[in-house]
Amino acid sequence: MMNQNRESDRRLRQLKYNLPLLIAAAIGAVLLVVFFFYDPSYSDAKEAKRLFESGQYEQSLVLAEAVYEKNAYNMMAHTVIEQAKRAIKYERYIKNAREYKEQIGQISAAADVDALKIKLILETAIYEYAKLGGAGYMTPKSLVKEADEYNGEFTALYKELFEKPNR
């Protein structure tokens, strides 16, 4: 019984000493949350993220860069910048891939097929895909899938037309 009283007294003293620390930590957490939700740079960063998620990568990049210029500690803005740049690269590759595919179709339909031109276009497309450097965790899966499909088509066509089988 005596040990129980000592133990409860010790716990009470410990709580009395730690209570101000707990209160200070709670106040600090509340202030951080309030700062995050009401600081203009964070609300703008959230808007940039929303633009990114809706597929407006250029606008997202512009807004996130403006936010990051004002507040270099805004990691959300930094993340949006990096991911928007990557998504824009994927969009650019897909746009170019569509043009390359069209050019290959036009060259193939001509009476005198220019194999060297087709080879250069395919090599360019395959090289541009390799330069993408891989998708980030936020890169839209639809962009990654479409780029992968184009690259697969170009690689298969290149192998079919220009690589000799080992026999």
PAZAPA-4460 file (N, C-alpha, C; in steps of 0.05 Angstrom, whole numbers, plus 32768, in hexadecimal, padded with zeros to 4 digits):
% residues 167
    n_x    n_y    n_z   ca_x   ca_y   ca_z    c_x    c_y    c_z   seq   type   mol
   8010   7FE8   8000   8000   8000   8000   8011   8019   8000     1      M     A
   8026   8018   8010   8039   802E   8011   8047   8033   7FF7     2      M     A
   804E   801C   7FE9   805B   801E   7FCF   8048   802A   7FBA     3      N     A
   802E   8024   7FBC   801B   802F   7FAA   8018   804D   7FAE     4      Q     A
   8018   8056   7FC6   8017   8073   7FCB   802F   8081   7FC1     5      N     A
   8047   8075   7FC5   805F   8081   7FBB   805F   8083   7F9C     6      R     A
   8056   806D   7F90   8055   806C   7F73   8041   8081   7F68     7      E     A
   802A   8084   7F75   8017   8098   7F6B   8021   80B4   7F70     8      S     A
   802F   80B9   7F87   803B   80D3   7F8C   8050   80D9   7F76     9      D     A
   8060   80C6   7F6F   8075   80CA   7F5B   8068   80D0   7F40    10      R     A
   8053   80C3   7F39   8045   80C8   7F1F   8039   80E4   7F1F    11      R     A
   802D   80EC   7F36   8021   8106   7F39   8036   811C   7F35    12      L     A
   804E   8118   7F42   8063   812C   7F3F   806D   812D   7F22    13      R     A
   8070   8116   7F16   8079   8115   7EFA   8065   8123   7EE8    14      Q     A
   804B   811F   7EEC   8037   812C   7EDC   8038   814A   7EE1    15      L     A
   803C   8153   7EFA   803D   816F   7F01   8054   817D   7EF2    16      K     A
   806B   816F   7EF0   8082   817A   7EE2   807F   8179   7EC3    17      Y     A
   8072   8165   7EB9   806E   8162   7E9C   8056   8171   7E91    18      N     A
   8044   8179   7EA2   802C   8186   7E98   8032   81A0   7E89    19      L     A
   8043   81B1   7E92   8049   81C9   7E82   8055   81C3   7E67    20      P     A
   8065   81AE   7E66   8071   81A5   7E4C   805B   819B   7E39    21      L     A
   8048   818C   7E44   8032   8182   7E33   8021   8199   7E29    22      L     A
   801B   81AC   7E3B   800B   81C3   7E33   8019   81D3   7E1D    23      I     A
   8033   81D8   7E21   8043   81E7   7E0D   8043   81D8   7DF2    24      A     A
   8046   81BE   7DF2   8047   81AE   7DDA   802B   81B0   7DCC    25      A     A
   8016   81AE   7DDB   7FFB   81B0   7DCF   7FF6   81CC   7DC3    26      A     A
   7FFF   81E1   7DD1   7FFC   81FC   7DC6   800C   81FF   7DAC    27      I     A
   8025   81F4   7DAD   8036   81F5   7D95   8029   81E7   7D7D    28      G     A
   801D   81D0   7D83   8010   81C1   7D6D   7FF9   81D0   7D62    29      A     A
   7FE9   81DC   7D73   7FD2   81EC   7D6A   7FDC   8204   7D59    30      V     A
   7FF1   8212   7D62   7FFB   8228   7D53   8005   8220   7D38    31      L     A
   8013   8209   7D36   801C   81FF   7D1C   8005   81F9   7D09    32      L     A
   7FF0   81ED   7D14   7FD9   81E6   7D03   7FCC   8200   7CF9    33      V     A
   7FC9   8214   7D0B   7FBD   822D   7D04   7FCE   823B   7CEF    34      V     A
   7FE8   823B   7CF3   7FFB   8247   7CE0   7FF9   823A   7CC4    35      F     A
   7FF8   821F   7CC5   7FF6   8210   7CAB   7FDD   8217   7C9C    36      F     A
   7FC7   8219   7CAA   7FAD   821E   7C9C   7FA9   823B   7C95    37      F     A
   7FB6   824E   7CA2   7FB1   826A   7C9D   7FC7   8279   7C90    38      Y     A
   7FDF   826D   7C8E   7FF5   827B   7C81   7FF0   827A   7C63    39      D     A
   7FF1   8291   7C56   7FEB   8293   7C39   7FFC   8280   7C28    40      P     A
   8015   827D   7C30   8027   826C   7C1F   801D   824F   7C1F    41      S     A
   8013   8246   7C36   8009   822A   7C38   7FEE   8227   7C2A    42      Y     A
   7FDD   823B   7C2B   7FC4   8239   7C1D   7FC9   823A   7BFF    43      S     A
   7FDC   824A   7BF6   7FE3   824B   7BDA   7FF0   8231   7BD1    44      D     A
   8000   8225   7BE2   800D   820B   7BDC   7FF7   81F5   7BD9    45      A     A
   7FE3   81F7   7BEA   7FCD   81E3   7BE8   7FBE   81E8   7BCD    46      K     A
   7FBB   8201   7BC5   7FAE   8207   7BAB   7FBF   81FC   7B94    47      E     A
   7FDA   81FF   7B97   7FEB   81F4   7B82   7FE9   81D6   7B81    48      A     A
   7FE7   81C9   7B97   7FE3   81AC   7B98   7FC9   81A4   7B8B    49      K     A
   7FB4   81B4   7B91   7F99   81AE   7B85   7F9B   81B1   7B66    50      R     A
   7FA9   81C5   7B5D   7FAC   81C9   7B40   7FBB   81B1   7B34    51      L     A
   7FD0   81A8   7B42   7FDF   8191   7B39   7FCD   8179   7B37    52      F     A
   7FBE   8174   7B4B   7FAD   815C   7B4C   7F97   815D   7B37    53      E     A
   7F90   8176   7B2E   7F7B   8178   7B19   7F88   8178   7AFD    54      S     A
   7FA2   8173   7AFB   7FAF   8171   7AE1   7FB9   818B   7AD5    55      G     A
   7FB8   81A1   7AE4   7FC1   81BB   7ADB   7FDD   81C0   7AE4    56      Q     A
   7FF0   81B1   7AD8   800B   81B0   7AE1   801A   81CA   7ADE    57      Y     A
   8016   81D8   7AC8   8024   81F2   7AC3   801B   8206   7AD8    58      E     A
   8001   8209   7ADC   7FF7   821D   7AEF   8000   8215   7B0C    59      Q     A
   8000   81FC   7B11   8009   81F2   7B2B   8026   81F9   7B30    60      S     A
   8037   81F5   7B1B   8053   81FC   7B1E   8058   8219   7B23    61      L     A
   8049   822A   7B14   804D   8247   7B17   8045   8250   7B33    62      V     A
   802F   8246   7B3D   8026   824E   7B58   8039   8243   7B6D    63      L     A
   8041   822A   7B6B   8053   821E   7B7F   806E   822C   7B7F    64      A     A
   8078   8234   7B68   8091   8243   7B67   808E   825E   7B75    65      E     A
   8078   826B   7B71   8073   8285   7B7E   8072   8282   7B9C    66      A     A
   8065   826D   7BA5   8063   8267   7BC2   807F   8261   7BCD    67      V     A
   808E   8251   7BBF   80A9   8249   7BC8   80BC   8261   7BC9    68      Y     A
   80B8   8274   7BB7   80C9   828C   7BB7   80C4   829C   7BD1    69      E     A
   80AA   829D   7BD9   80A3   82AC   7BF2   80AC   829D   7C0B    70      K     A
   80AA   8283   7C0A   80AF   8273   7C22   80BE   825A   7C1A    71      N     A
   80D9   825B   7C1C   80EA   8245   7C13   80E7   822C   7C26    72      A     A
   80DA   822F   7C3C   80D6   8219   7C4F   80BC   820A   7C4A    73      Y     A
   80AD   8213   7C36   8094   8206   7C2F   8099   81ED   7C1F    74      N     A
   809A   81D6   7C2C   80A0   81BD   7C1F   808A   81B3   7C0D    75      M     A
   8071   81BB   7C13   805B   81B3   7C01   8060   81C0   7BE5    76      M     A
   8067   81DA   7BE5   806C   81E8   7BCC   8083   81DB   7BBD    77      A     A
   8098   81D4   7BCC   80AF   81C8   7BBF   80A7   81AD   7BB2    78      H     A
   8098   819D   7BC0   808F   8183   7BB6   807E   8187   7B9D    79      T     A
   806C   819A   7B9D   805B   819F   7B86   806C   81A8   7B6E    80      V     A
   8080   81B9   7B74   8092   81C2   7B5E   809F   81AA   7B51    81      I     A
   80AB   8199   7B61   80B9   8181   7B56   80A7   816F   7B46    82      E     A
   808F   816A   7B51   807D   8157   7B44   8070   8164   7B2C    83      Q     A
   806B   817E   7B2C   8060   818B   7B14   8074   818B   7AFE    84      A     A
   808D   8190   7B04   80A2   818E   7AEF   80A3   8173   7AE3    85      K     A
   80A1   815E   7AF3   80A2   8143   7AE9   8089   813D   7AD8    86      R     A
   8072   8145   7AE1   8059   8141   7AD2   805A   8150   7AB7    87      A     A
   8065   8168   7AB7   8067   8177   7A9E   807A   8169   7A8B    88      I     A
   808F   815D   7A95   80A1   814D   7A83   8092   8136   7A77    89      K     A
   8082   8128   7A86   8072   8112   7A7C   805F   811C   7A67    90      Y     A
   8051   8132   7A6C   803E   813D   7A59   804D   8144   7A3F    91      E     A
   8064   8150   7A41   8073   8158   7A29   807C   813F   7A19    92      R     A
   8085   812A   7A28   808C   8111   7A1A   8074   8105   7A0B    93      Y     A
   805D   8105   7A18   8045   80F9   7A0B   803E   8109   79F3    94      I     A
   803F   8124   79F5   8039   8135   79DD   804C   812F   79C7    95      K     A
   8066   812E   79CD   807A   8127   79B8   8076   810B   79AD    96      N     A
   806F   80F8   79BE   806B   80DD   79B5   8054   80DB   79A1    97      A     A
   803F   80EA   79A6   8028   80EA   7993   8032   80F5   7978    98      R     A
   8042   810A   7979   804C   8116   7960   805F   8102   7952    99      E     A
   8070   80F5   7961   8082   80E1   7955   8073   80CA   7948   100      Y     A
   805E   80C1   7955   804E   80AB   794A   8041   80B4   7930   101      K     A
   8037   80CD   7930   802A   80D7   7917   803F   80D9   7901   102      E     A
   8057   80E3   7907   806C   80E6   78F3   8074   80CB   78E8   103      Q     A
   8076   80B7   78F9   807D   809C   78F0   8068   8091   78DE   104      I     A
   804F   8096   78E5   8038   808D   78D4   803A   809A   78B8   105      G     A
   8040   80B4   78B7   8041   80C2   789E   8059   80B8   788D   106      Q     A
   8070   80B4   789A   8087   80AA   788C   8082   808E   7881   107      I     A
   8075   807D   7891   806F   8061   7889   805C   8060   7872   108      S     A
   804A   8073   7871   8036   8074   785B   8041   807D   7841   109      A     A
   8058   808A   7842   8063   8095   7829   806D   807E   7817   110      A     A
   806F   8084   77FD   8078   8070   77EA   8094   8067   77EF   111      A     A
   80A6   807A   77F5   80C1   8072   77FB   80C6   8077   7819   112      D     A
   80C4   8061   7829   80C6   8063   7846   80E3   806A   784D   113      V     A
   80E6   807E   785D   8101   8087   7867   8106   807A   7882   114      D     A
   8114   8063   7881   8119   8053   7899   812B   8062   78AC   115      A     A
   813E   8072   78A2   8150   8080   78B3   8141   8095   78C4   116      L     A
   812D   80A3   78B7   811D   80B7   78C5   810D   80A9   78DC   117      K     A
   8101   8092   78D5   80F2   8083   78E9   8104   807B   7900   118      I     A
   811C   8072   78FA   812F   8069   790E   8136   8081   7921   119      K     A
   813B   8098   7915   8142   80AF   7925   812B   80B8   7937   120      L     A
   8113   80B7   792D   80FC   80BE   793D   80F9   80AB   7954   121      I     A
   80FB   8091   794F   80F8   807D   7964   810E   8080   7979   122      L     A
   8127   8084   7970   813D   8088   7983   8139   80A1   7995   123      E     A
   812F   80B6   7988   8129   80CF   7997   8113   80CA   79AC   124      T     A
   80FE   80BC   79A4   80E8   80B7   79B7   80F1   80A5   79CE   125      A     A
   8101   8091   79C8   810B   807F   79DD   811E   808E   79F0   126      I     A
   812F   809F   79E5   8142   80AF   79F5   8133   80C2   7A07   127      Y     A
   811F   80D0   79FC   810F   80E3   7A0C   8101   80D5   7A23   128      E     A
   80F7   80BD   7A1E   80EB   80AE   7A34   80FF   80A7   7A4A   129      Y     A
   8117   809F   7A42   812B   8099   7A55   8133   80B1   7A66   130      A     A
   8132   80C9   7A5A   8139   80E2   7A68   8124   80EA   7A7C   131      K     A
   810C   80DF   7A7B   80F7   80E5   7A8E   8100   80DF   7AAB   132      L     A
   8110   80CA   7AAE   811B   80C4   7AC8   8109   80B6   7ADB   133      G     A
   80F3   80AD   7AD3   80E1   809F   7AE5   80CC   80B1   7AF2   134      G     A
   80B7   80A5   7AFB   80A1   80B4   7B06   80A5   80B8   7B24   135      A     A
   809B   80CE   7B2E   809A   80D3   7B4A   8081   80C7   7B56   136      G     A
   8080   80C8   7B71   8068   80BB   7B7D   804F   80CA   7B78   137      Y     A
   8051   80E4   7B71   8039   80F3   7B6B   8033   80F6   7B4D   138      M     A
   8045   80EC   7B3D   8040   80EE   7B20   8027   80DF   7B19   139      T     A
   8014   80EC   7B0B   7FFB   80DE   7B04   8000   80C4   7AF5   140      P     A
   7FF4   80AF   7AFF   7FF7   8094   7AF3   7FEF   8094   7AD6   141      K     A
   7FDB   80A4   7ACE   7FD2   80A4   7AB2   7FE8   80AF   7AA0   142      S     A
   7FF7   80C3   7AA9   800E   80CD   7A99   8023   80B8   7A96   143      L     A
   802A   80AB   7AAC   803F   8097   7AAC   8037   8080   7A9A   144      V     A
   801E   8077   7A9C   8015   8061   7A8C   8016   8067   7A6E   145      K     A
   800C   807F   7A67   800C   8087   7A4B   8028   8089   7A40   146      E     A
   803A   8095   7A4F   8056   8097   7A47   8063   807B   7A44   147      A     A
   805D   806A   7A56   8068   804E   7A55   805D   8040   7A3C   148      D     A
   8044   8044   7A36   8038   8037   7A1E   8046   8041   7A04   149      E     A
   8049   805B   7A02   8057   8066   79EA   8073   805B   79E9   150      Y     A
   8081   805B   79FF   809D   8051   79FE   809D   8033   79F7   151      N     A
   808A   8024   7A01   8089   8008   79F9   8085   8004   79DB   152      G     A
   8073   8015   79D0   806D   8013   79B3   8086   801A   79A3   153      E     A
   8094   8030   79AB   80AC   8039   799C   80C2   8025   799F   154      F     A
   80C6   8019   79B6   80DB   8006   79BA   80D6   7FED   79AA   155      T     A
   80BD   7FE3   79AA   80B6   7FCB   799B   80B9   7FD0   797D   156      A     A
   80B1   7FE7   7974   80B4   7FED   7957   80D1   7FEF   794F   157      L     A
   80E1   7FFB   7960   80FE   7FFE   795B   810B   7FE2   7959   158      Y     A
   8104   7FD1   796C   810F   7FB6   796C   8106   7FA7   7952   159      K     A
   80ED   7FAA   794C   80E2   7F9C   7935   80EF   7FA5   791B   160      E     A
   80F4   7FBF   7918   80FE   7FCA   78FF   811D   7FCA   78FD   161      L     A
   812A   7FCE   7913   8147   7FD4   7911   815A   7FC2   7920   162      F     A
   8150   7FB0   7930   8162   7F9D   793E   8160   7F82   7930   163      E     A
   8177   7F78   7929   8178   7F5E   791B   8177   7F48   7930   164      K     A
   8166   7F33   792B   8165   7F1D   793E   817F   7F0D   793D   165      P     A
   8187   7F03   7954   819F   7EF2   7956   8197   7ED5   794E   166      N     A
   81A1   7ECD   7938   819B   7EB1   792F   81B4   7EA3   7928   167      R     A
***
